[in-house]
């Protein structure tokens, strides 16, 4: 077994190579054992539309049932439907089989205990159970149910559009299309569909709305059709990409500004959370509008934990994970997020770009990944902090966010890859290049040092 499949937030690997039948069956036994020992007797199980997901489900199920845990199969679905099932059916455990936005040869498993996904050291417990062959024995029962209708009913009962909105939806041939399109039509939106049929080959483009190339068809269609908004989903629709009526990408941190402003009208002084990669605009805007903006660590499981700790109404990442605790359950659901955005837009007498027209213009880089061995990356971060400490203020809750005149630079260790993640923001293009150059040269120098 390749130990590296046990990541920070999920279990993930190449099907047939890392995820062999034996490994997956043992993972089922380990997961069933882990959940039973936490007092869970029944779990829900969902899967995305990848070509490998059906057979992984069968093999995982074999292992789960062999421990004596009961499994409710909710079928092919987007990840938020699996999270919804825990609340709707009142279950305290679940597994979602999904490769999310990774290439087609990958797949993976998100494991839920209670109403949230496990992460970090808890995922390592599953690995240890497999290594020790420490499994409970029993004979669980398998049943199935369909939950899209109750899911639609729950959201349609919450969202009201004040006028007709024209929307283009690009589901990237993932599971978001089957969940979003009927719901948006129920709400009264005019929907133009782009790659909304499920196809695990992902023939049109990779289902990842954080990659601008993957949004090109959506951008062109929004402009051609004169739509109010374009929405892109990743493969399992827990992340959203948004295009305004002019064809510009609105990243997750600026979507938080739109949602935050609206919520503060209803709940003055509310708390909102984003991450170290988020624009300074988000923190400034929420604080100026009388809210409380908190910076947390990157990662959907860490965000959810921070939300509970801070009693936040909303949290979100640049990558498009948005977590609504206001009027919703607090998990990341890109389909629900798109409905909330349409609601705000329908009540407004301006365009989507108009909602952000007063936000100061800044220049940002996308995430820049720099190869760095897992055993070395955290030591590199410490040396980066040391190099800049004293010269600039450093926020070190997750790597080093170095605050410089006219902008900031971020260096953090990736939770999922042997890499460092760099990002930069500044008040001019020229300043952006200067900050990027200053930080990158120090990082490069440190990486090449002998350890």
Buried (B, 14 or more C-beta within 10 A) or exposed (E): BEEEBBBBBBBBBBBEEBBBEEBBBBBBBBBBBBBBEEEBEBBBBBBBBBBBBEBBBEBBBBBBBBBBBBBBBBBBBBBBBBBBBBBBBEBBBBBBBBBBBBEBBBBBBBBBBEBBBBBBEBBEBBBEBBEEEEBBEBEBEEEEEEBBEBBBEBBBEBBEBEEEBBBBBBBBBBBBBBBBBBBBEBBBBBBBBBBBEBBBEBEBBBBBBBBEEBBEBBBBBBBEBEBBBBBBBBBBBBBBBBBBBEBEBBBBBBBBBBBBBBBBEEEEEBBBBBBBBBBBBBBBBBEEBEBBBBBBBBBBBBBBBBBEEBEBBBBBBBBBBBBBBBEBBBBBBBBBBBBBBBBBBBEBEEBBEEBBEEBEEBBBBEBBEBEBEEEBBEBBBEBBBEBBEEEBEBBBBBBBBBEBEBBBBBBBBBBEBBBBBBBBBBBEEEBBBBBBEBBBEBBEEBBEEEE
